[in-house]
Amino acid sequence: MSFVQTFFEQLAAHPDKPLVTEVHGATLVPSTGRELAGLVARARGGIQAVGQAGDRAVLIAPNSIRWVAA
């Protein structure tokens, strides 16, 4: 089983469990499997919409769970 398969299985198995936590100053902001799966779907849709093909991309963004989603 690949890392990606395991990742998606964990998202599906724990949709309401906080799986990733961001630090916003002194505040911890948890994100559930469902929220992360939604971000993954948005990232995939955005990449497909601009017609990019291949296995490499450049990401420029501040640290966040969106890195995990991408």
mmJSON file of the N, C-alpha and C atoms, coordinates in Angstrom:
{"data_MODEL":{"atom_site":{
"group_PDB":["ATOM","ATOM","ATOM","ATOM","ATOM","ATOM","ATOM","ATOM","ATOM","ATOM","ATOM","ATOM","ATOM","ATOM","ATOM","ATOM","ATOM","ATOM","ATOM","ATOM","ATOM","ATOM","ATOM","ATOM","ATOM","ATOM","ATOM","ATOM","ATOM","ATOM","ATOM","ATOM","ATOM","ATOM","ATOM","ATOM","ATOM","ATOM","ATOM","ATOM","ATOM","ATOM","ATOM","ATOM","ATOM","ATOM","ATOM","ATOM","ATOM","ATOM","ATOM","ATOM","ATOM","ATOM","ATOM","ATOM","ATOM","ATOM","ATOM","ATOM","ATOM","ATOM","ATOM","ATOM","ATOM","ATOM","ATOM","ATOM","ATOM","ATOM","ATOM","ATOM","ATOM","ATOM","ATOM","ATOM","ATOM","ATOM","ATOM","ATOM","ATOM","ATOM","ATOM","ATOM","ATOM","ATOM","ATOM","ATOM","ATOM","ATOM","ATOM","ATOM","ATOM","ATOM","ATOM","ATOM","ATOM","ATOM","ATOM","ATOM","ATOM","ATOM","ATOM","ATOM","ATOM","ATOM","ATOM","ATOM","ATOM","ATOM","ATOM","ATOM","ATOM","ATOM","ATOM","ATOM","ATOM","ATOM","ATOM","ATOM","ATOM","ATOM","ATOM","ATOM","ATOM","ATOM","ATOM","ATOM","ATOM","ATOM","ATOM","ATOM","ATOM","ATOM","ATOM","ATOM","ATOM","ATOM","ATOM","ATOM","ATOM","ATOM","ATOM","ATOM","ATOM","ATOM","ATOM","ATOM","ATOM","ATOM","ATOM","ATOM","ATOM","ATOM","ATOM","ATOM","ATOM","ATOM","ATOM","ATOM","ATOM","ATOM","ATOM","ATOM","ATOM","ATOM","ATOM","ATOM","ATOM","ATOM","ATOM","ATOM","ATOM","ATOM","ATOM","ATOM","ATOM","ATOM","ATOM","ATOM","ATOM","ATOM","ATOM","ATOM","ATOM","ATOM","ATOM","ATOM","ATOM","ATOM","ATOM","ATOM","ATOM","ATOM","ATOM","ATOM","ATOM","ATOM","ATOM","ATOM","ATOM","ATOM","ATOM","ATOM","ATOM","ATOM","ATOM","ATOM","ATOM","ATOM"],
"id":[1,2,3,4,5,6,7,8,9,10,11,12,13,14,15,16,17,18,19,20,21,22,23,24,25,26,27,28,29,30,31,32,33,34,35,36,37,38,39,40,41,42,43,44,45,46,47,48,49,50,51,52,53,54,55,56,57,58,59,60,61,62,63,64,65,66,67,68,69,70,71,72,73,74,75,76,77,78,79,80,81,82,83,84,85,86,87,88,89,90,91,92,93,94,95,96,97,98,99,100,101,102,103,104,105,106,107,108,109,110,111,112,113,114,115,116,117,118,119,120,121,122,123,124,125,126,127,128,129,130,131,132,133,134,135,136,137,138,139,140,141,142,143,144,145,146,147,148,149,150,151,152,153,154,155,156,157,158,159,160,161,162,163,164,165,166,167,168,169,170,171,172,173,174,175,176,177,178,179,180,181,182,183,184,185,186,187,188,189,190,191,192,193,194,195,196,197,198,199,200,201,202,203,204,205,206,207,208,209,210],
"type_symbol":["N","C","C","N","C","C","N","C","C","N","C","C","N","C","C","N","C","C","N","C","C","N","C","C","N","C","C","N","C","C","N","C","C","N","C","C","N","C","C","N","C","C","N","C","C","N","C","C","N","C","C","N","C","C","N","C","C","N","C","C","N","C","C","N","C","C","N","C","C","N","C","C","N","C","C","N","C","C","N","C","C","N","C","C","N","C","C","N","C","C","N","C","C","N","C","C","N","C","C","N","C","C","N","C","C","N","C","C","N","C","C","N","C","C","N","C","C","N","C","C","N","C","C","N","C","C","N","C","C","N","C","C","N","C","C","N","C","C","N","C","C","N","C","C","N","C","C","N","C","C","N","C","C","N","C","C","N","C","C","N","C","C","N","C","C","N","C","C","N","C","C","N","C","C","N","C","C","N","C","C","N","C","C","N","C","C","N","C","C","N","C","C","N","C","C","N","C","C","N","C","C","N","C","C","N","C","C","N","C","C"],
"label_atom_id":["N","CA","C","N","CA","C","N","CA","C","N","CA","C","N","CA","C","N","CA","C","N","CA","C","N","CA","C","N","CA","C","N","CA","C","N","CA","C","N","CA","C","N","CA","C","N","CA","C","N","CA","C","N","CA","C","N","CA","C","N","CA","C","N","CA","C","N","CA","C","N","CA","C","N","CA","C","N","CA","C","N","CA","C","N","CA","C","N","CA","C","N","CA","C","N","CA","C","N","CA","C","N","CA","C","N","CA","C","N","CA","C","N","CA","C","N","CA","C","N","CA","C","N","CA","C","N","CA","C","N","CA","C","N","CA","C","N","CA","C","N","CA","C","N","CA","C","N","CA","C","N","CA","C","N","CA","C","N","CA","C","N","CA","C","N","CA","C","N","CA","C","N","CA","C","N","CA","C","N","CA","C","N","CA","C","N","CA","C","N","CA","C","N","CA","C","N","CA","C","N","CA","C","N","CA","C","N","CA","C","N","CA","C","N","CA","C","N","CA","C","N","CA","C","N","CA","C","N","CA","C","N","CA","C","N","CA","C","N","CA","C","N","CA","C"],
"label_alt_id":[null,null,null,null,null,null,null,null,null,null,null,null,null,null,null,null,null,null,null,null,null,null,null,null,null,null,null,null,null,null,null,null,null,null,null,null,null,null,null,null,null,null,null,null,null,null,null,null,null,null,null,null,null,null,null,null,null,null,null,null,null,null,null,null,null,null,null,null,null,null,null,null,null,null,null,null,null,null,null,null,null,null,null,null,null,null,null,null,null,null,null,null,null,null,null,null,null,null,null,null,null,null,null,null,null,null,null,null,null,null,null,null,null,null,null,null,null,null,null,null,null,null,null,null,null,null,null,null,null,null,null,null,null,null,null,null,null,null,null,null,null,null,null,null,null,null,null,null,null,null,null,null,null,null,null,null,null,null,null,null,null,null,null,null,null,null,null,null,null,null,null,null,null,null,null,null,null,null,null,null,null,null,null,null,null,null,null,null,null,null,null,null,null,null,null,null,null,null,null,null,null,null,null,null,null,null,null,null,null,null],
"label_comp_id":["MET","MET","MET","SER","SER","SER","PHE","PHE","PHE","VAL","VAL","VAL","GLN","GLN","GLN","THR","THR","THR","PHE","PHE","PHE","PHE","PHE","PHE","GLU","GLU","GLU","GLN","GLN","GLN","LEU","LEU","LEU","ALA","ALA","ALA","ALA","ALA","ALA","HIS","HIS","HIS","PRO","PRO","PRO","ASP","ASP","ASP","LYS","LYS","LYS","PRO","PRO","PRO","LEU","LEU","LEU","VAL","VAL","VAL","THR","THR","THR","GLU","GLU","GLU","VAL","VAL","VAL","HIS","HIS","HIS","GLY","GLY","GLY","ALA","ALA","ALA","THR","THR","THR","LEU","LEU","LEU","VAL","VAL","VAL","PRO","PRO","PRO","SER","SER","SER","THR","THR","THR","GLY","GLY","GLY","ARG","ARG","ARG","GLU","GLU","GLU","LEU","LEU","LEU","ALA","ALA","ALA","GLY","GLY","GLY","LEU","LEU","LEU","VAL","VAL","VAL","ALA","ALA","ALA","ARG","ARG","ARG","ALA","ALA","ALA","ARG","ARG","ARG","GLY","GLY","GLY","GLY","GLY","GLY","ILE","ILE","ILE","GLN","GLN","GLN","ALA","ALA","ALA","VAL","VAL","VAL","GLY","GLY","GLY","GLN","GLN","GLN","ALA","ALA","ALA","GLY","GLY","GLY","ASP","ASP","ASP","ARG","ARG","ARG","ALA","ALA","ALA","VAL","VAL","VAL","LEU","LEU","LEU","ILE","ILE","ILE","ALA","ALA","ALA","PRO","PRO","PRO","ASN","ASN","ASN","SER","SER","SER","ILE","ILE","ILE","ARG","ARG","ARG","TRP","TRP","TRP","VAL","VAL","VAL","ALA","ALA","ALA","ALA","ALA","ALA"],
"label_asym_id":["A","A","A","A","A","A","A","A","A","A","A","A","A","A","A","A","A","A","A","A","A","A","A","A","A","A","A","A","A","A","A","A","A","A","A","A","A","A","A","A","A","A","A","A","A","A","A","A","A","A","A","A","A","A","A","A","A","A","A","A","A","A","A","A","A","A","A","A","A","A","A","A","A","A","A","A","A","A","A","A","A","A","A","A","A","A","A","A","A","A","A","A","A","A","A","A","A","A","A","A","A","A","A","A","A","A","A","A","A","A","A","A","A","A","A","A","A","A","A","A","A","A","A","A","A","A","A","A","A","A","A","A","A","A","A","A","A","A","A","A","A","A","A","A","A","A","A","A","A","A","A","A","A","A","A","A","A","A","A","A","A","A","A","A","A","A","A","A","A","A","A","A","A","A","A","A","A","A","A","A","A","A","A","A","A","A","A","A","A","A","A","A","A","A","A","A","A","A","A","A","A","A","A","A","A","A","A","A","A","A"],
"label_entity_id":["1","1","1","1","1","1","1","1","1","1","1","1","1","1","1","1","1","1","1","1","1","1","1","1","1","1","1","1","1","1","1","1","1","1","1","1","1","1","1","1","1","1","1","1","1","1","1","1","1","1","1","1","1","1","1","1","1","1","1","1","1","1","1","1","1","1","1","1","1","1","1","1","1","1","1","1","1","1","1","1","1","1","1","1","1","1","1","1","1","1","1","1","1","1","1","1","1","1","1","1","1","1","1","1","1","1","1","1","1","1","1","1","1","1","1","1","1","1","1","1","1","1","1","1","1","1","1","1","1","1","1","1","1","1","1","1","1","1","1","1","1","1","1","1","1","1","1","1","1","1","1","1","1","1","1","1","1","1","1","1","1","1","1","1","1","1","1","1","1","1","1","1","1","1","1","1","1","1","1","1","1","1","1","1","1","1","1","1","1","1","1","1","1","1","1","1","1","1","1","1","1","1","1","1","1","1","1","1","1","1"],
"label_seq_id":[1,1,1,2,2,2,3,3,3,4,4,4,5,5,5,6,6,6,7,7,7,8,8,8,9,9,9,10,10,10,11,11,11,12,12,12,13,13,13,14,14,14,15,15,15,16,16,16,17,17,17,18,18,18,19,19,19,20,20,20,21,21,21,22,22,22,23,23,23,24,24,24,25,25,25,26,26,26,27,27,27,28,28,28,29,29,29,30,30,30,31,31,31,32,32,32,33,33,33,34,34,34,35,35,35,36,36,36,37,37,37,38,38,38,39,39,39,40,40,40,41,41,41,42,42,42,43,43,43,44,44,44,45,45,45,46,46,46,47,47,47,48,48,48,49,49,49,50,50,50,51,51,51,52,52,52,53,53,53,54,54,54,55,55,55,56,56,56,57,57,57,58,58,58,59,59,59,60,60,60,61,61,61,62,62,62,63,63,63,64,64,64,65,65,65,66,66,66,67,67,67,68,68,68,69,69,69,70,70,70],
"pdbx_PDB_ins_code":[null,null,null,null,null,null,null,null,null,null,null,null,null,null,null,null,null,null,null,null,null,null,null,null,null,null,null,null,null,null,null,null,null,null,null,null,null,null,null,null,null,null,null,null,null,null,null,null,null,null,null,null,null,null,null,null,null,null,null,null,null,null,null,null,null,null,null,null,null,null,null,null,null,null,null,null,null,null,null,null,null,null,null,null,null,null,null,null,null,null,null,null,null,null,null,null,null,null,null,null,null,null,null,null,null,null,null,null,null,null,null,null,null,null,null,null,null,null,null,null,null,null,null,null,null,null,null,null,null,null,null,null,null,null,null,null,null,null,null,null,null,null,null,null,null,null,null,null,null,null,null,null,null,null,null,null,null,null,null,null,null,null,null,null,null,null,null,null,null,null,null,null,null,null,null,null,null,null,null,null,null,null,null,null,null,null,null,null,null,null,null,null,null,null,null,null,null,null,null,null,null,null,null,null,null,null,null,null,null,null],
"Cartn_x":[0.843,0.0,0.898,0.544,1.349,0.987,1.853,1.595,0.294,0.072,-1.127,-2.383,-2.352,-3.502,-3.79,-2.753,-2.916,-3.475,-2.988,-3.457,-4.965,-5.425,-6.853,-7.691,-7.17,-7.892,-8.083,-7.058,-7.157,-8.165,-8.201,-9.193,-10.603,-10.818,-12.147,-12.527,-11.554,-11.838,-12.103,-11.608,-11.734,-12.206,-13.397,-13.83,-14.049,-14.391,-14.689,-13.587,-12.499,-11.391,-10.379,-9.928,-8.861,-7.591,-7.112,-5.938,-4.715,-4.927,-3.832,-4.16,-3.156,-3.371,-2.414,-2.977,-2.182,-1.966,-0.86,-0.586,-0.776,-1.706,-1.969,-1.623,-0.399,0.053,0.067,-0.748,-0.848,-2.046,-2.746,-3.961,-3.7,-4.184,-4.113,-5.444,-5.387,-6.59,-6.586,-7.4,-7.436,-8.286,-7.942,-8.726,-9.041,-10.274,-10.722,-10.357,-10.516,-10.297,-11.187,-12.423,-13.371,-12.891,-12.438,-11.951,-10.713,-9.817,-8.606,-8.935,-9.856,-10.277,-10.881,-11.628,-12.193,-11.117,-10.089,-8.982,-8.217,-8.063,-7.408,-8.209,-9.523,-10.386,-10.28,-10.243,-10.109,-8.764,-7.702,-6.369,-6.308,-6.841,-6.834,-7.642,-8.806,-9.65,-8.975,-8.279,-7.574,-6.466,-5.716,-4.63,-5.2,-6.268,-6.888,-7.485,-8.027,-8.674,-7.687,-6.447,-5.472,-4.738,-5.093,-4.561,-3.133,-2.641,-1.268,-1.199,-0.289,-0.102,1.319,1.513,2.855,2.892,4.097,4.231,4.973,5.126,5.84,5.084,5.175,4.569,5.354,5.235,5.854,4.747,4.946,3.981,4.657,4.024,4.521,3.361,3.505,2.425,2.955,2.267,2.662,2.358,3.003,2.759,1.301,0.703,-0.673,-0.977,-2.176,-2.553,-2.767,-2.85,-2.991,-1.775,-0.606,0.566,0.3,-0.305,-0.641,-1.625,-2.623,-3.634,-3.02,-2.11,-1.49,-0.602],
"Cartn_y":[-1.168,0.0,1.244,2.229,3.442,4.441,5.413,6.474,7.195,7.484,8.216,7.408,6.116,5.266,5.272,5.139,5.151,6.492,7.579,8.919,9.031,8.63,8.716,7.775,6.621,5.702,6.304,6.975,7.609,8.762,9.531,10.596,10.027,8.95,8.33,7.649,7.043,6.308,7.235,8.454,9.38,10.765,10.841,12.122,13.221,12.853,13.861,14.013,13.274,13.336,14.397,15.247,16.184,15.41,15.58,14.849,15.732,17.021,17.96,19.212,19.791,21.0,22.09,23.253,24.422,25.28,25.994,26.934,28.335,29.063,30.453,31.312,31.759,32.5,31.574,31.902,31.064,30.128,30.104,29.298,28.077,26.927,25.701,25.522,25.295,25.156,23.766,22.845,21.496,21.437,20.511,20.257,18.772,18.468,17.077,16.422,15.116,14.375,14.875,15.215,15.722,17.059,17.952,19.255,19.094,18.235,18.01,17.37,16.417,15.791,16.833,17.789,18.857,19.74,20.039,20.831,20.078,18.777,17.953,18.009,17.867,17.899,19.252,20.334,21.67,21.825,21.339,21.438,20.649,19.437,18.612,19.27,19.817,20.478,21.7,22.474,23.659,23.313,22.273,21.848,21.343,20.567,20.054,21.19,22.209,23.317,24.122,24.226,24.995,24.12,22.845,21.965,21.524,21.575,21.154,19.637,19.055,17.603,17.309,16.159,15.786,15.519,15.383,15.013,16.048,17.25,18.288,19.611,20.38,21.711,22.572,23.865,24.804,25.42,25.406,25.997,27.116,28.276,29.398,29.849,29.594,29.922,29.861,30.544,30.436,29.032,28.663,27.355,27.22,26.078,25.78,24.344,23.887,22.527,22.4,23.521,23.463,22.822,22.879,22.171,20.663,20.195,18.769,18.401,19.242,18.978,18.945,19.859,19.916,18.701],
"Cartn_z":[0.0,0.0,0.0,-0.797,-0.902,0.201,0.388,1.354,1.028,-0.245,-0.66,-0.364,-0.633,-0.323,1.178,1.971,3.423,3.89,3.319,3.655,3.41,2.216,1.899,2.75,3.076,3.957,5.345,5.853,7.163,7.147,6.08,5.972,5.983,5.24,5.168,6.48,7.14,8.375,9.556,9.488,10.616,10.159,9.551,8.991,10.034,11.265,12.28,13.321,13.159,14.108,13.656,14.574,14.204,13.848,12.628,12.156,11.992,11.787,11.596,12.409,13.047,13.836,13.37,13.08,12.718,13.962,13.977,15.053,14.496,15.085,14.703,15.912,15.971,17.146,18.353,19.353,20.551,20.489,19.357,19.213,18.351,18.815,18.03,17.308,16.002,15.188,14.552,15.1,14.536,13.265,12.382,11.166,11.107,10.791,10.748,9.415,9.386,8.156,7.034,7.355,6.345,5.781,6.661,6.206,5.326,5.745,4.96,3.618,3.609,2.345,1.406,1.949,1.134,0.525,1.312,0.78,-0.305,-0.121,-1.145,-2.439,-2.326,-3.516,-4.221,-3.445,-4.053,-4.743,-4.113,-4.717,-6.022,-5.998,-7.209,-8.314,-7.965,-8.95,-9.541,-8.7,-9.187,-10.152,-9.837,-10.729,-12.053,-11.981,-13.204,-14.04,-13.374,-14.092,-14.923,-14.467,-15.245,-16.243,-16.289,-17.308,-17.104,-15.878,-15.616,-15.508,-16.222,-16.188,-15.723,-15.162,-14.719,-13.231,-12.716,-11.317,-10.492,-11.002,-10.271,-10.357,-9.27,-9.235,-8.264,-8.419,-7.5,-6.658,-5.35,-4.433,-3.664,-3.659,-2.883,-2.003,-0.707,0.224,1.652,2.571,3.974,4.501,5.6,6.2,6.626,6.274,6.667,6.298,6.649,6.271,4.775,4.094,2.632,1.974,2.629,2.134,2.157,3.22,3.331,2.228,2.011,0.987,-0.401,-0.664,-1.985,-2.204],
"occupancy":[1.0,1.0,1.0,1.0,1.0,1.0,1.0,1.0,1.0,1.0,1.0,1.0,1.0,1.0,1.0,1.0,1.0,1.0,1.0,1.0,1.0,1.0,1.0,1.0,1.0,1.0,1.0,1.0,1.0,1.0,1.0,1.0,1.0,1.0,1.0,1.0,1.0,1.0,1.0,1.0,1.0,1.0,1.0,1.0,1.0,1.0,1.0,1.0,1.0,1.0,1.0,1.0,1.0,1.0,1.0,1.0,1.0,1.0,1.0,1.0,1.0,1.0,1.0,1.0,1.0,1.0,1.0,1.0,1.0,1.0,1.0,1.0,1.0,1.0,1.0,1.0,1.0,1.0,1.0,1.0,1.0,1.0,1.0,1.0,1.0,1.0,1.0,1.0,1.0,1.0,1.0,1.0,1.0,1.0,1.0,1.0,1.0,1.0,1.0,1.0,1.0,1.0,1.0,1.0,1.0,1.0,1.0,1.0,1.0,1.0,1.0,1.0,1.0,1.0,1.0,1.0,1.0,1.0,1.0,1.0,1.0,1.0,1.0,1.0,1.0,1.0,1.0,1.0,1.0,1.0,1.0,1.0,1.0,1.0,1.0,1.0,1.0,1.0,1.0,1.0,1.0,1.0,1.0,1.0,1.0,1.0,1.0,1.0,1.0,1.0,1.0,1.0,1.0,1.0,1.0,1.0,1.0,1.0,1.0,1.0,1.0,1.0,1.0,1.0,1.0,1.0,1.0,1.0,1.0,1.0,1.0,1.0,1.0,1.0,1.0,1.0,1.0,1.0,1.0,1.0,1.0,1.0,1.0,1.0,1.0,1.0,1.0,1.0,1.0,1.0,1.0,1.0,1.0,1.0,1.0,1.0,1.0,1.0,1.0,1.0,1.0,1.0,1.0,1.0,1.0,1.0,1.0,1.0,1.0,1.0],
"B_iso_or_equiv":[0.0,0.0,0.0,0.0,0.0,0.0,0.0,0.0,0.0,0.0,0.0,0.0,0.0,0.0,0.0,0.0,0.0,0.0,0.0,0.0,0.0,0.0,0.0,0.0,0.0,0.0,0.0,0.0,0.0,0.0,0.0,0.0,0.0,0.0,0.0,0.0,0.0,0.0,0.0,0.0,0.0,0.0,0.0,0.0,0.0,0.0,0.0,0.0,0.0,0.0,0.0,0.0,0.0,0.0,0.0,0.0,0.0,0.0,0.0,0.0,0.0,0.0,0.0,0.0,0.0,0.0,0.0,0.0,0.0,0.0,0.0,0.0,0.0,0.0,0.0,0.0,0.0,0.0,0.0,0.0,0.0,0.0,0.0,0.0,0.0,0.0,0.0,0.0,0.0,0.0,0.0,0.0,0.0,0.0,0.0,0.0,0.0,0.0,0.0,0.0,0.0,0.0,0.0,0.0,0.0,0.0,0.0,0.0,0.0,0.0,0.0,0.0,0.0,0.0,0.0,0.0,0.0,0.0,0.0,0.0,0.0,0.0,0.0,0.0,0.0,0.0,0.0,0.0,0.0,0.0,0.0,0.0,0.0,0.0,0.0,0.0,0.0,0.0,0.0,0.0,0.0,0.0,0.0,0.0,0.0,0.0,0.0,0.0,0.0,0.0,0.0,0.0,0.0,0.0,0.0,0.0,0.0,0.0,0.0,0.0,0.0,0.0,0.0,0.0,0.0,0.0,0.0,0.0,0.0,0.0,0.0,0.0,0.0,0.0,0.0,0.0,0.0,0.0,0.0,0.0,0.0,0.0,0.0,0.0,0.0,0.0,0.0,0.0,0.0,0.0,0.0,0.0,0.0,0.0,0.0,0.0,0.0,0.0,0.0,0.0,0.0,0.0,0.0,0.0,0.0,0.0,0.0,0.0,0.0,0.0],
"pdbx_formal_charge":[null,null,null,null,null,null,null,null,null,null,null,null,null,null,null,null,null,null,null,null,null,null,null,null,null,null,null,null,null,null,null,null,null,null,null,null,null,null,null,null,null,null,null,null,null,null,null,null,null,null,null,null,null,null,null,null,null,null,null,null,null,null,null,null,null,null,null,null,null,null,null,null,null,null,null,null,null,null,null,null,null,null,null,null,null,null,null,null,null,null,null,null,null,null,null,null,null,null,null,null,null,null,null,null,null,null,null,null,null,null,null,null,null,null,null,null,null,null,null,null,null,null,null,null,null,null,null,null,null,null,null,null,null,null,null,null,null,null,null,null,null,null,null,null,null,null,null,null,null,null,null,null,null,null,null,null,null,null,null,null,null,null,null,null,null,null,null,null,null,null,null,null,null,null,null,null,null,null,null,null,null,null,null,null,null,null,null,null,null,null,null,null,null,null,null,null,null,null,null,null,null,null,null,null,null,null,null,null,null,null],
"auth_seq_id":[1,1,1,2,2,2,3,3,3,4,4,4,5,5,5,6,6,6,7,7,7,8,8,8,9,9,9,10,10,10,11,11,11,12,12,12,13,13,13,14,14,14,15,15,15,16,16,16,17,17,17,18,18,18,19,19,19,20,20,20,21,21,21,22,22,22,23,23,23,24,24,24,25,25,25,26,26,26,27,27,27,28,28,28,29,29,29,30,30,30,31,31,31,32,32,32,33,33,33,34,34,34,35,35,35,36,36,36,37,37,37,38,38,38,39,39,39,40,40,40,41,41,41,42,42,42,43,43,43,44,44,44,45,45,45,46,46,46,47,47,47,48,48,48,49,49,49,50,50,50,51,51,51,52,52,52,53,53,53,54,54,54,55,55,55,56,56,56,57,57,57,58,58,58,59,59,59,60,60,60,61,61,61,62,62,62,63,63,63,64,64,64,65,65,65,66,66,66,67,67,67,68,68,68,69,69,69,70,70,70],
"auth_comp_id":["MET","MET","MET","SER","SER","SER","PHE","PHE","PHE","VAL","VAL","VAL","GLN","GLN","GLN","THR","THR","THR","PHE","PHE","PHE","PHE","PHE","PHE","GLU","GLU","GLU","GLN","GLN","GLN","LEU","LEU","LEU","ALA","ALA","ALA","ALA","ALA","ALA","HIS","HIS","HIS","PRO","PRO","PRO","ASP","ASP","ASP","LYS","LYS","LYS","PRO","PRO","PRO","LEU","LEU","LEU","VAL","VAL","VAL","THR","THR","THR","GLU","GLU","GLU","VAL","VAL","VAL","HIS","HIS","HIS","GLY","GLY","GLY","ALA","ALA","ALA","THR","THR","THR","LEU","LEU","LEU","VAL","VAL","VAL","PRO","PRO","PRO","SER","SER","SER","THR","THR","THR","GLY","GLY","GLY","ARG","ARG","ARG","GLU","GLU","GLU","LEU","LEU","LEU","ALA","ALA","ALA","GLY","GLY","GLY","LEU","LEU","LEU","VAL","VAL","VAL","ALA","ALA","ALA","ARG","ARG","ARG","ALA","ALA","ALA","ARG","ARG","ARG","GLY","GLY","GLY","GLY","GLY","GLY","ILE","ILE","ILE","GLN","GLN","GLN","ALA","ALA","ALA","VAL","VAL","VAL","GLY","GLY","GLY","GLN","GLN","GLN","ALA","ALA","ALA","GLY","GLY","GLY","ASP","ASP","ASP","ARG","ARG","ARG","ALA","ALA","ALA","VAL","VAL","VAL","LEU","LEU","LEU","ILE","ILE","ILE","ALA","ALA","ALA","PRO","PRO","PRO","ASN","ASN","ASN","SER","SER","SER","ILE","ILE","ILE","ARG","ARG","ARG","TRP","TRP","TRP","VAL","VAL","VAL","ALA","ALA","ALA","ALA","ALA","ALA"],
"auth_asym_id":["A","A","A","A","A","A","A","A","A","A","A","A","A","A","A","A","A","A","A","A","A","A","A","A","A","A","A","A","A","A","A","A","A","A","A","A","A","A","A","A","A","A","A","A","A","A","A","A","A","A","A","A","A","A","A","A","A","A","A","A","A","A","A","A","A","A","A","A","A","A","A","A","A","A","A","A","A","A","A","A","A","A","A","A","A","A","A","A","A","A","A","A","A","A","A","A","A","A","A","A","A","A","A","A","A","A","A","A","A","A","A","A","A","A","A","A","A","A","A","A","A","A","A","A","A","A","A","A","A","A","A","A","A","A","A","A","A","A","A","A","A","A","A","A","A","A","A","A","A","A","A","A","A","A","A","A","A","A","A","A","A","A","A","A","A","A","A","A","A","A","A","A","A","A","A","A","A","A","A","A","A","A","A","A","A","A","A","A","A","A","A","A","A","A","A","A","A","A","A","A","A","A","A","A","A","A","A","A","A","A"],
"auth_atom_id":["N","CA","C","N","CA","C","N","CA","C","N","CA","C","N","CA","C","N","CA","C","N","CA","C","N","CA","C","N","CA","C","N","CA","C","N","CA","C","N","CA","C","N","CA","C","N","CA","C","N","CA","C","N","CA","C","N","CA","C","N","CA","C","N","CA","C","N","CA","C","N","CA","C","N","CA","C","N","CA","C","N","CA","C","N","CA","C","N","CA","C","N","CA","C","N","CA","C","N","CA","C","N","CA","C","N","CA","C","N","CA","C","N","CA","C","N","CA","C","N","CA","C","N","CA","C","N","CA","C","N","CA","C","N","CA","C","N","CA","C","N","CA","C","N","CA","C","N","CA","C","N","CA","C","N","CA","C","N","CA","C","N","CA","C","N","CA","C","N","CA","C","N","CA","C","N","CA","C","N","CA","C","N","CA","C","N","CA","C","N","CA","C","N","CA","C","N","CA","C","N","CA","C","N","CA","C","N","CA","C","N","CA","C","N","CA","C","N","CA","C","N","CA","C","N","CA","C","N","CA","C","N","CA","C","N","CA","C","N","CA","C","N","CA","C"],
"pdbx_PDB_model_num":[1,1,1,1,1,1,1,1,1,1,1,1,1,1,1,1,1,1,1,1,1,1,1,1,1,1,1,1,1,1,1,1,1,1,1,1,1,1,1,1,1,1,1,1,1,1,1,1,1,1,1,1,1,1,1,1,1,1,1,1,1,1,1,1,1,1,1,1,1,1,1,1,1,1,1,1,1,1,1,1,1,1,1,1,1,1,1,1,1,1,1,1,1,1,1,1,1,1,1,1,1,1,1,1,1,1,1,1,1,1,1,1,1,1,1,1,1,1,1,1,1,1,1,1,1,1,1,1,1,1,1,1,1,1,1,1,1,1,1,1,1,1,1,1,1,1,1,1,1,1,1,1,1,1,1,1,1,1,1,1,1,1,1,1,1,1,1,1,1,1,1,1,1,1,1,1,1,1,1,1,1,1,1,1,1,1,1,1,1,1,1,1,1,1,1,1,1,1,1,1,1,1,1,1,1,1,1,1,1,1]
}}}
